[in-house]
Amino acid sequence: MVKKLTGMVAATVAVASASAAIASDSMSFNLRAFVPVACTVGYNPTGISFTNDTVRLGELREYCNAPNGYDLEVRYSPNSLRGVTVNIGNERVTLDGSGFAAIRGATGPKIQTRALSVQFGEDGFDTDEFQVAAIAK
């Protein structure tokens, strides 16, 4: 019986020593993740419809994970689209023929879908080049 009890005590001491060694060792990890900034604009042609002088062209799906938000850039052929008003959701800008215009996007990261429509100027829609891009702030 003494031999059996001595064996149990020795086994208990060995387990306690191993547990103490494991508990006293510490480990730490430094994990760092870098998420690249990505801003995109997709076009969804939901069907063209006319209402008075406004033409609904579809929808823009905007995605941007920039911490400070983004703006939209309307790019088109220079010396065209003078007087055309571009409406993106509740934001609007009248084009001056420069080939570039800015529209407010969001003040932080955002995913949103907004309607895209235009009101024609005197020369109508006189370009083949028209795009909208999201630019991180």
TILUMMI-661761 format. One record per residue (C-alpha): x negated, y, z negated; residue in three letters. Coordinates in nm, 3 decimals, always signed. Example, Ala and Ser with C-alpha at 12.3 -4.5 7.8 and 13.67 -1.06 7.14 Angstrom:
<atoms>
<atom u="-1.230" v="-0.450" w="-0.780" type="Ala"/>
<atom u="-1.367" v="-0.106" w="-0.714" type="Ser"/>
</atoms>
This chain:
<atoms>
<atom u="+0.000" v="+0.000" w="+0.000" type="Met"/>
<atom u="-0.287" v="+0.237" w="-0.084" type="Val"/>
<atom u="-0.446" v="+0.166" w="+0.253" type="Lys"/>
<atom u="-0.117" v="+0.244" w="+0.429" type="Lys"/>
<atom u="-0.070" v="+0.566" w="+0.228" type="Leu"/>
<atom u="-0.429" v="+0.676" w="+0.299" type="Thr"/>
<atom u="-0.370" v="+0.620" w="+0.673" type="Gly"/>
<atom u="-0.052" v="+0.832" w="+0.666" type="Met"/>
<atom u="-0.229" v="+1.113" w="+0.477" type="Val"/>
<atom u="-0.517" v="+1.108" w="+0.724" type="Ala"/>
<atom u="-0.274" v="+1.118" w="+1.020" type="Ala"/>
<atom u="-0.082" v="+1.406" w="+0.860" type="Thr"/>
<atom u="-0.404" v="+1.601" w="+0.799" type="Val"/>
<atom u="-0.512" v="+1.542" w="+1.161" type="Ala"/>
<atom u="-0.176" v="+1.666" w="+1.298" type="Val"/>
<atom u="-0.179" v="+1.968" w="+1.066" type="Ala"/>
<atom u="-0.535" v="+2.054" w="+1.173" type="Ser"/>
<atom u="-0.442" v="+2.027" w="+1.541" type="Ala"/>
<atom u="-0.131" v="+2.240" w="+1.488" type="Ser"/>
<atom u="-0.332" v="+2.504" w="+1.304" type="Ala"/>
<atom u="-0.589" v="+2.511" w="+1.584" type="Ala"/>
<atom u="-0.318" v="+2.556" w="+1.846" type="Ile"/>
<atom u="-0.137" v="+2.821" w="+1.643" type="Ala"/>
<atom u="-0.454" v="+3.022" w="+1.583" type="Ser"/>
<atom u="-0.556" v="+3.025" w="+1.950" type="Asp"/>
<atom u="-0.388" v="+3.303" w="+2.140" type="Ser"/>
<atom u="-0.349" v="+3.357" w="+2.506" type="Met"/>
<atom u="-0.232" v="+3.653" w="+2.706" type="Ser"/>
<atom u="-0.149" v="+3.717" w="+3.066" type="Phe"/>
<atom u="-0.160" v="+4.047" w="+3.248" type="Asn"/>
<atom u="+0.083" v="+4.026" w="+3.532" type="Leu"/>
<atom u="+0.101" v="+4.310" w="+3.780" type="Arg"/>
<atom u="+0.332" v="+4.322" w="+4.080" type="Ala"/>
<atom u="+0.318" v="+4.568" w="+4.366" type="Phe"/>
<atom u="+0.635" v="+4.619" w="+4.565" type="Val"/>
<atom u="+0.575" v="+4.798" w="+4.893" type="Pro"/>
<atom u="+0.805" v="+5.088" w="+4.974" type="Val"/>
<atom u="+1.044" v="+4.993" w="+5.252" type="Ala"/>
<atom u="+1.300" v="+5.221" w="+5.414" type="Cys"/>
<atom u="+1.517" v="+5.109" w="+5.705" type="Thr"/>
<atom u="+1.823" v="+5.221" w="+5.892" type="Val"/>
<atom u="+2.040" v="+4.974" w="+6.081" type="Gly"/>
<atom u="+2.309" v="+5.062" w="+6.330" type="Tyr"/>
<atom u="+2.644" v="+4.884" w="+6.335" type="Asn"/>
<atom u="+2.849" v="+4.973" w="+6.646" type="Pro"/>
<atom u="+3.199" v="+4.940" w="+6.500" type="Thr"/>
<atom u="+3.359" v="+5.073" w="+6.817" type="Gly"/>
<atom u="+3.366" v="+5.417" w="+6.967" type="Ile"/>
<atom u="+3.671" v="+5.629" w="+6.890" type="Ser"/>
<atom u="+3.760" v="+5.986" w="+6.980" type="Phe"/>
<atom u="+3.937" v="+6.237" w="+6.756" type="Thr"/>
<atom u="+3.967" v="+6.587" w="+6.905" type="Asn"/>
<atom u="+3.604" v="+6.690" w="+6.973" type="Asp"/>
<atom u="+3.447" v="+6.424" w="+6.744" type="Thr"/>
<atom u="+3.325" v="+6.086" w="+6.861" type="Val"/>
<atom u="+3.279" v="+5.814" w="+6.601" type="Arg"/>
<atom u="+2.981" v="+5.604" w="+6.706" type="Leu"/>
<atom u="+2.976" v="+5.343" w="+6.428" type="Gly"/>
<atom u="+2.799" v="+5.308" w="+6.096" type="Glu"/>
<atom u="+2.447" v="+5.340" w="+5.963" type="Leu"/>
<atom u="+2.332" v="+5.096" w="+5.695" type="Arg"/>
<atom u="+2.057" v="+5.261" w="+5.495" type="Glu"/>
<atom u="+1.815" v="+5.077" w="+5.268" type="Tyr"/>
<atom u="+1.527" v="+5.238" w="+5.082" type="Cys"/>
<atom u="+1.351" v="+5.130" w="+4.763" type="Asn"/>
<atom u="+1.138" v="+5.446" w="+4.726" type="Ala"/>
<atom u="+1.146" v="+5.566" w="+4.363" type="Pro"/>
<atom u="+1.196" v="+5.930" w="+4.468" type="Asn"/>
<atom u="+1.453" v="+5.853" w="+4.735" type="Gly"/>
<atom u="+1.451" v="+5.928" w="+5.104" type="Tyr"/>
<atom u="+1.573" v="+6.158" w="+5.377" type="Asp"/>
<atom u="+1.699" v="+6.070" w="+5.723" type="Leu"/>
<atom u="+1.531" v="+6.200" w="+6.035" type="Glu"/>
<atom u="+1.729" v="+6.236" w="+6.354" type="Val"/>
<atom u="+1.495" v="+6.207" w="+6.653" type="Arg"/>
<atom u="+1.598" v="+6.278" w="+7.009" type="Tyr"/>
<atom u="+1.454" v="+6.405" w="+7.337" type="Ser"/>
<atom u="+1.334" v="+6.766" w="+7.305" type="Pro"/>
<atom u="+1.536" v="+7.025" w="+7.500" type="Asn"/>
<atom u="+1.852" v="+6.814" w="+7.478" type="Ser"/>
<atom u="+2.156" v="+6.788" w="+7.251" type="Leu"/>
<atom u="+2.166" v="+7.163" w="+7.180" type="Arg"/>
<atom u="+2.476" v="+7.244" w="+6.978" type="Gly"/>
<atom u="+2.563" v="+6.878" w="+6.907" type="Val"/>
<atom u="+2.664" v="+6.827" w="+6.544" type="Thr"/>
<atom u="+2.562" v="+6.494" w="+6.391" type="Val"/>
<atom u="+2.771" v="+6.371" w="+6.098" type="Asn"/>
<atom u="+2.633" v="+6.098" w="+5.873" type="Ile"/>
<atom u="+2.884" v="+6.036" w="+5.597" type="Gly"/>
<atom u="+2.951" v="+6.378" w="+5.441" type="Asn"/>
<atom u="+2.621" v="+6.523" w="+5.562" type="Glu"/>
<atom u="+2.600" v="+6.715" w="+5.887" type="Arg"/>
<atom u="+2.343" v="+6.896" w="+6.097" type="Val"/>
<atom u="+2.375" v="+7.090" w="+6.421" type="Thr"/>
<atom u="+2.091" v="+7.007" w="+6.659" type="Leu"/>
<atom u="+1.885" v="+7.289" w="+6.808" type="Asp"/>
<atom u="+1.710" v="+7.104" w="+7.091" type="Gly"/>
<atom u="+1.380" v="+7.068" w="+6.903" type="Ser"/>
<atom u="+1.389" v="+6.688" w="+6.908" type="Gly"/>
<atom u="+1.404" v="+6.659" w="+6.530" type="Phe"/>
<atom u="+1.649" v="+6.724" w="+6.245" type="Ala"/>
<atom u="+1.665" v="+6.618" w="+5.879" type="Ala"/>
<atom u="+1.964" v="+6.496" w="+5.682" type="Ile"/>
<atom u="+1.973" v="+6.423" w="+5.310" type="Arg"/>
<atom u="+1.955" v="+6.055" w="+5.222" type="Gly"/>
<atom u="+1.938" v="+5.983" w="+4.847" type="Ala"/>
<atom u="+1.744" v="+6.099" w="+4.541" type="Thr"/>
<atom u="+1.642" v="+5.746" w="+4.438" type="Gly"/>
<atom u="+1.642" v="+5.390" w="+4.568" type="Pro"/>
<atom u="+1.966" v="+5.313" w="+4.745" type="Lys"/>
<atom u="+2.155" v="+5.086" w="+4.981" type="Ile"/>
<atom u="+2.449" v="+5.254" w="+5.148" type="Gln"/>
<atom u="+2.661" v="+5.246" w="+5.461" type="Thr"/>
<atom u="+2.781" v="+5.573" w="+5.613" type="Arg"/>
<atom u="+2.985" v="+5.661" w="+5.919" type="Ala"/>
<atom u="+2.801" v="+5.810" w="+6.218" type="Leu"/>
<atom u="+2.982" v="+6.056" w="+6.441" type="Ser"/>
<atom u="+2.897" v="+6.348" w="+6.667" type="Val"/>
<atom u="+3.071" v="+6.661" w="+6.787" type="Gln"/>
<atom u="+2.956" v="+6.749" w="+7.137" type="Phe"/>
<atom u="+2.802" v="+7.081" w="+7.228" type="Gly"/>
<atom u="+2.839" v="+7.262" w="+7.561" type="Glu"/>
<atom u="+2.606" v="+7.020" w="+7.742" type="Asp"/>
<atom u="+2.757" v="+6.705" w="+7.592" type="Gly"/>
<atom u="+2.532" v="+6.416" w="+7.495" type="Phe"/>
<atom u="+2.254" v="+6.477" w="+7.745" type="Asp"/>
<atom u="+1.982" v="+6.232" w="+7.634" type="Thr"/>
<atom u="+1.902" v="+5.862" w="+7.642" type="Asp"/>
<atom u="+1.679" v="+5.887" w="+7.336" type="Glu"/>
<atom u="+1.849" v="+5.916" w="+6.997" type="Phe"/>
<atom u="+1.745" v="+5.748" w="+6.675" type="Gln"/>
<atom u="+1.781" v="+5.786" w="+6.299" type="Val"/>
<atom u="+1.502" v="+5.683" w="+6.063" type="Ala"/>
<atom u="+1.475" v="+5.676" w="+5.682" type="Ala"/>
<atom u="+1.162" v="+5.848" w="+5.547" type="Ile"/>
<atom u="+1.057" v="+5.797" w="+5.184" type="Ala"/>
<atom u="+1.002" v="+6.111" w="+4.975" type="Lys"/>
</atoms>
